[in-house]
Amino acid sequence: MVTVVGHVASEISYKYGADGKTNAFFQINSTERRYNTSIGDWEDGESIWLGVSCWRKLAESVKTTLSKGDPVIVQGKLRMRHYEKDDVKKTAFNLDAQHVGLDLSRVQSLGAAPVVEPRVGEDLVEEPVPF
């Protein structure tokens, strides 16, 4: 099980399988940030790109909640696959996600505050002031 913090780096593709299972797939990019003491500022380190596969209810939630560019935290099983493209052997890494969520430490705002309906009638029983 691994946890990756990054950004949704692609549009989210969503498919219904013949067996009725839903699947969502997107790319995640995670770039290390490190403080360079010689220049006194933060700089980007190496980046890693991973495919993320989500199934069933998680796939439905991802499709309706996330979009390209969103900061996310993904936890799942890391898979490696080998393939050949243009006579060149390649390796790709994919996360079979078990948990996906917005990284709220890197979100500026999720929009307006929720609207709370005022109570009416008998709900407005006066309570004594404790002081």
C-alpha positions in Angstrom: 0.0 0.0 0.0 1.4 3.4 -1.0 0.2 7.0 -0.6 0.9 9.6 -3.3 0.2 13.3 -3.0 0.0 15.2 -6.2 -2.4 16.8 -8.8 -4.8 15.2 -11.2 -2.9 15.5 -14.4 -5.4 14.4 -17.0 -9.1 14.4 -17.7 -10.9 11.6 -15.9 -12.1 8.8 -18.2 -15.1 6.8 -17.0 -16.3 3.5 -18.4 -19.1 1.0 -17.7 -17.9 -2.6 -18.1 -19.9 -5.4 -19.6 -20.2 -6.9 -16.1 -21.8 -3.7 -14.8 -18.6 -2.5 -13.0 -17.7 1.1 -13.3 -14.1 2.3 -13.8 -12.5 5.7 -13.6 -9.0 6.4 -14.7 -6.7 9.4 -14.5 -3.1 10.4 -14.3 -1.5 11.8 -11.2 1.7 13.9 -11.1 3.6 14.2 -7.9 6.6 16.6 -7.7 8.9 16.7 -4.7 9.4 20.2 -3.2 12.6 20.9 -1.3 14.2 23.9 0.3 17.5 25.0 -1.3 19.4 26.6 1.5 22.1 28.0 -0.9 19.4 30.2 -2.7 17.1 30.5 0.3 14.0 29.4 -1.6 11.9 26.3 -2.5 12.4 24.5 -5.7 10.9 21.5 -7.6 12.6 18.2 -7.4 11.8 15.1 -9.5 8.3 14.3 -10.7 6.6 11.0 -10.9 3.7 10.2 -13.2 1.3 7.4 -12.3 -2.0 6.1 -13.7 -4.8 5.7 -11.2 -7.6 3.2 -11.6 -10.7 3.4 -9.4 -13.6 0.9 -9.4 -17.2 0.7 -8.5 -18.5 3.4 -6.0 -15.0 5.0 -5.7 -15.1 5.5 -9.5 -18.5 7.1 -9.4 -17.3 9.5 -6.6 -14.1 10.4 -8.4 -16.0 11.2 -11.6 -18.4 13.6 -9.9 -15.9 15.1 -7.5 -12.5 15.6 -9.1 -11.3 17.4 -12.2 -7.9 18.0 -13.9 -5.6 20.1 -11.8 -7.2 19.2 -8.4 -4.7 18.5 -5.6 -5.3 14.9 -4.4 -4.1 12.2 -2.0 -4.4 8.7 -3.4 -3.8 5.5 -1.5 -3.7 2.1 -3.1 -1.7 -0.8 -4.4 1.2 0.0 -6.7 1.3 -2.1 -9.9 4.0 -2.3 -12.5 3.4 -3.5 -16.1 5.7 -4.0 -19.0 4.8 -3.3 -22.6 6.4 -2.7 -25.9 5.8 0.4 -28.1 7.6 1.0 -31.4 9.9 -1.9 -30.7 11.0 -0.4 -27.4 10.3 -2.1 -24.1 8.8 0.2 -21.5 7.5 0.0 -17.9 4.5 1.8 -16.5 3.3 2.2 -13.0 -0.3 2.3 -11.9 -2.1 2.7 -8.6 -5.2 0.6 -8.0 -6.8 3.1 -5.7 -8.6 2.2 -2.5 -8.9 5.8 -1.2 -8.9 9.1 -3.2 -9.5 12.5 -1.7 -9.0 16.2 -2.2 -5.8 17.5 -0.4 -7.5 20.2 1.6 -4.1 21.6 2.7 -3.6 22.8 -0.9 -7.1 24.0 -1.7 -7.8 27.7 -1.4 -11.6 27.5 -1.2 -14.3 24.9 -1.8 -16.9 27.6 -2.6 -19.6 29.3 -0.5 -20.4 28.3 3.1 -23.3 25.9 3.5 -26.7 27.5 3.9 -28.4 26.7 7.2 -32.2 26.8 7.2 -33.5 28.9 10.1 -35.7 27.1 12.7 -39.3 28.1 13.0 -42.3 27.7 15.3 -41.9 25.4 18.2 -38.2 24.8 17.4 -37.5 28.2 18.8 -38.0 27.4 22.5 -36.0 30.0 24.6 -33.3 28.5 26.6 -32.1 30.2 29.8 -28.8 32.1 29.6 -26.2 30.2 31.7 -24.6 33.4 33.2 
